Amino acid sequence: MATITLNNSSLKKYLDLFRSFDLPSRKKLIDGLNKNISEPEEEKTNKIASFFGAWEDDRDADEIIGDIKAARTSNPDIETF
């Protein structure tokens, strides 16, 4: 798993940003960071691995595009900008 290392300047910018949060938000952020740190490495890897993979479909691109277009609906009650 790739990791990001912050230098002191970047870390200071994040801390300055967090100081602008209200107290309950800062506590939630700290709780989330503590939970993230305490998770076993393999559990984090499994969560990330679930996002990877290829689209599995027997149809070719034209068939998929056709299905998408056929599934479109029109609703005149919705305003368009």
C-alpha positions as CSV (number, residue, x, y, z in Angstrom):
1,M,0.0,0.0,0.0
2,A,1.3,3.4,-0.9
3,T,1.9,5.9,1.9
4,I,2.1,9.7,2.0
5,T,4.7,11.4,4.1
6,L,4.2,15.1,4.9
7,N,6.9,17.5,5.5
8,N,6.7,20.0,8.4
9,S,5.4,22.8,6.2
10,S,2.5,20.7,4.8
11,L,1.7,19.4,8.2
12,K,1.5,22.9,9.6
13,K,-1.0,23.9,6.8
14,Y,-3.2,21.0,7.8
15,L,-3.0,21.9,11.4
16,D,-3.9,25.5,10.6
17,L,-6.9,24.3,8.7
18,F,-8.1,22.0,11.5
19,R,-7.9,24.8,14.0
20,S,-10.7,26.5,12.1
21,F,-13.0,23.5,12.8
22,D,-15.4,23.6,15.8
23,L,-14.5,21.5,18.8
24,P,-16.9,18.5,18.1
25,S,-15.6,18.3,14.5
26,R,-12.0,18.3,15.7
27,K,-12.9,15.5,18.2
28,K,-14.5,13.4,15.4
29,L,-11.4,13.9,13.3
30,I,-9.1,12.8,16.1
31,D,-11.3,9.8,16.8
32,G,-11.2,8.9,13.1
33,L,-7.4,9.2,12.9
34,N,-7.0,7.1,16.1
35,K,-9.3,4.4,14.7
36,N,-7.3,4.4,11.4
37,I,-4.0,4.1,13.2
38,S,-5.2,1.2,15.3
39,E,-6.6,-0.9,12.4
40,P,-4.4,-3.8,11.5
41,E,-2.6,-3.3,8.2
42,E,-4.1,-6.3,6.5
43,E,-7.7,-5.1,7.2
44,K,-6.9,-1.7,5.5
45,T,-5.4,-3.5,2.5
46,N,-8.6,-5.7,2.1
47,K,-10.8,-2.6,2.1
48,I,-8.8,-0.9,-0.6
49,A,-8.5,-4.0,-2.7
50,S,-12.2,-4.2,-2.9
51,F,-12.2,-1.1,-5.1
52,F,-10.0,-2.6,-7.8
53,G,-11.0,-4.9,-10.7
54,A,-12.1,-4.8,-14.2
55,W,-15.6,-4.4,-15.6
56,E,-16.9,-7.9,-16.4
57,D,-19.4,-8.0,-19.2
58,D,-19.9,-10.2,-22.3
59,R,-21.5,-7.4,-24.3
60,D,-19.4,-5.2,-26.6
61,A,-19.1,-1.4,-26.1
62,D,-21.9,-0.6,-28.6
63,E,-24.3,-2.9,-26.8
64,I,-23.5,-1.4,-23.4
65,I,-24.0,2.2,-24.9
66,G,-27.3,1.1,-26.4
67,D,-28.5,-0.3,-23.1
68,I,-27.6,2.9,-21.3
69,K,-29.4,5.1,-23.8
70,A,-32.4,2.8,-23.7
71,A,-32.6,3.1,-19.9
72,R,-32.7,6.9,-20.0
73,T,-36.0,8.4,-18.9
74,S,-37.3,11.9,-19.3
75,N,-39.0,13.8,-16.6
76,P,-40.5,17.2,-17.6
77,D,-41.0,18.1,-13.9
78,I,-37.3,18.5,-13.4
79,E,-35.8,21.9,-14.1
80,T,-32.8,22.0,-16.3
81,F,-30.2,24.7,-16.0
